[in-house]
Amino acid sequence: MATTEDRPLTLSTKEALDELIASHDRVLVEFHTEGCGKCKAMEPVLGAVARTTDVPVATMNPREDPVLVDEYDVRSVPKLLLFVDGALAATREDGVLSVDEATEFATA
């Protein structure tokens, strides 16, 4: 498969997120916070998804743009959001996923 990026993009604003979502058919986003051990454990998983799929992968701390916390109902991290055709299609907030689980979530 073609690679979109070797590693996840780092976003810091709602505008950057909106632009990414608008420019791709499918986007996987991880919301994380600094100091979150589970979020840190997801870094290599998300890197593998970015390298092995055509799905753009991005990470961001929703605290950098607080409107995101309410807009996407962020209650725990890591939170994965899958956008398809510009709309939120699915979310997961169940901790650390395997590479296979994250890839399936991003491509299903």
C-alpha positions, -999 to 999 in steps of 0.1 A, spaced: 0 0 0 11 36 -6 22 55 25 7 89 34 33 97 60 60 78 78 46 89 112 15 107 125 11 144 118 10 166 149 -19 191 149 -25 219 173 -56 237 162 -92 229 152 -85 247 119 -56 223 111 -78 193 120 -107 206 99 -83 212 69 -69 177 72 -104 161 74 -116 181 44 -86 171 22 -89 133 27 -116 107 23 -106 90 56 -85 103 85 -76 87 118 -70 111 147 -57 104 182 -65 128 210 -39 126 238 -25 145 267 10 150 279 20 125 306 -5 99 295 12 65 296 -14 48 274 -11 77 249 27 72 248 22 35 243 0 43 212 28 62 195 44 31 178 10 17 170 -1 49 152 32 51 134 27 16 121 -8 25 109 6 56 91 33 36 74 12 7 63 -21 23 52 -32 50 29 -51 66 58 -36 99 71 -29 96 109 -27 127 131 -23 133 168 -33 163 189 -38 174 224 -73 187 226 -63 210 255 -44 231 229 -78 241 213 -103 236 241 -134 238 218 -124 203 207 -130 188 241 -167 197 239 -171 192 202 -158 156 203 -169 148 239 -134 140 251 -138 123 285 -107 101 284 -75 96 264 -63 82 242 -94 87 221 -93 76 185 -116 94 160 -122 81 125 -134 106 99 -149 93 66 -159 117 39 -156 147 62 -178 133 90 -170 116 123 -177 79 116 -165 62 147 -146 66 180 -127 44 204 -117 52 240 -107 18 252 -70 23 259 -40 8 240 -48 -10 208 -27 -35 189 -14 -25 155 -39 -49 139 -68 -34 159 -59 2 151 -54 -7 114 -87 -24 112 -104 5 129 -88 30 105 -96 10 73 -129 -8 80 
